[in-house]
Amino acid sequence: MYGFRISIGEQVQWDIRENKYSFVRHWTTSGIHLTQWSLRKFEKDKLWLEDDEHFVAVEGILFNRDEIVSGWQETDEHSETFATKIAQWRGSFACVVANKQTHEIQLYNDQIGSHMLFWCQTEKGIYVCSDLFELSHAIGLHEINTAFMHRILKSVYGNNEQTMVKGIYRIGAGQVLTIKDGKAEVSNYYRFDNKPLHTNEDEALARTNELFRQAVKRIIDKNEEYGLRHFYPLSGGLDSRMVQTIARQLTTQPITNFTYSQTNHYDHLLPEKIANYLGNEWCFLPLDGGIYLAKVDEITHATQGLVNYNGPSEIYYCSTQFGWTDAGVVATGVNGDNIFSVETDSKHEIERLYSLSFAGNGLGSPLVLQQYTETYSPFCDVDVLNYVLHIPLRKRWNYHFYDQWILRYYPEAAQWDHKGEQIGHRRIVLPIMGRNIPLKDLAKRMTFFILKRLHIYNGYQMEEGISMTPYDTWVRTNPELHKAIDSYYQAGKHLLAPYPEIQKEAETIMREGRVYDQCAVLTILSTIRQCQ
């Protein structure tokens, strides 16, 4: 995993494998040894600044780079702190700031936690690495965190910055790790809130549109600054549709959209229509049969064991089939539904944003693509988030605000349905236990809930229906995939012997569960294996 390797105290040996697509640089002072191993893209954004007092290193992309460079030396005890200044940075980045006078070092993740920074403290020192597995091996920490295993099995994510390795933690969204005098402390330098502020819907729609277009333009401009290709995903969903509709308006350069799905599914057929309408090039990767799910270790390593490998498996497969050498920042629609539309109450929205969007499934695909380039979702742009989150939930409920934005500014995007519904004419939903349940599905959902409470239904079997990735159908009809999943489990199940409770649940899942849940078991086995 590209990024930083830092030793404060006794130096360790890092496993850096430089290649023609990467570069390595080092910085050392008073017991601090820093190495940056980075992809040879967006090099001007990967700042490496130093004066008599401070050293600053950046990994990732910065949309306001010139402003940052011109103002970084103005930081001192009489002006803004670095934390205050970095809160104003825009992009996808991790940053190291070292004070050469006090020997204090600070490590920042961006406001949504886009980049990986893992850290731990031992008797020999404090260590930071962008690769969990590399850090585990370098310092000899291999004990597995059982609480994190439970979280993967239940697909429930928390914002406690734990990892699968006990004693190794992740610096999360809007957090800074401060290290001084042998002590390490994590704190928040940035935190979103959703206090309702914008009640005039016309003004809210106009300002949201302005900020969202700004966010898309940031991606367009960055790619064109470096002469890189606009290569963006397009699905049958609403989020990527809106990103691509606006991107097409903001550049005269070619855009290529890529789509991956089961052949002839809605997520295959609709993106082709949208791409053709926009005048974009389009390429399709069929996922039929799902044999790519056999790449367990490769996907788990790319995602650092932080999520069920099933989720980002499709984008991993894409990454092995498409060329990325000249691909720029990938404009995605990640987390759009969670922000422009809501399924929870005001009290729990921010908690859900941090636990699911910033520390859960939202991590998977971007981490895979960081092996080749950078990604950015305009829905997670700081300025967009800071505005939209303050629009009252009653206005964003069940796509009301989202649909009104489309109908007012991009009516051409409403010519296609979304989730089988006409934009602006949504079916009735009921808020139940933090989820929007369609009224027509209420009886079925209640039946499942009652059967589960009576222990008649175990919670693993679910009706799959028609899906862009019908995993359970693939396993039933593709003996090669069934054999790959079962063989991986059989070869690694002994790794669960020290954890009898998890071992028992894993056996039940592998015998009776959906493929999605079986992949969670394989994620755990793969992570344990790579941490040994």
ABEGO torsion letter per residue (X at the ends): XBEBBBBBEBBBBBBBBBBAABBBBBBBBGGBBBBBBBBBBGAAABBBBBBAABBBBBBEBBAAAAAAAAAAAABBAABBBAAAAAAABBEBBBBBBBBAAAGBBBBBBBAAGABBBBBBBBAAEBBBBABAAAAAAAAGBABBBAAAAAAAAAGBBBAAGBBABBGBBBBBBGBBBBBBGGBBBBBBABBBBABBABABAAAAAAAAAAAAAAAAAAAAAAAAAAGBBBBBBBBABAAAAAAAAAAAAABABBBBBBBBBBBGBAAAAAAAAAAAAAGBBBBBBBABGGAAAABAAAAAAAAGGABBAAAAAAAAAAAAABBAAABBBBBBABGAAAAABBABBAAAAAAAAAAAAAABAAAAAAAAAAAABBBBBAAABAAAAAAAAABBAAAABGGAAAAAAAAAABAAAAABBBGGBBBGBBBBBBBBGGBBBBAAAAAAAAAAAAAAAAGABAGABBBAEBBABBAAAAAAABAAAAAAAAAAAAAAAAAAAABAAAAAAAAAAAAABBAAAAAAAAAAAAAAAAAX
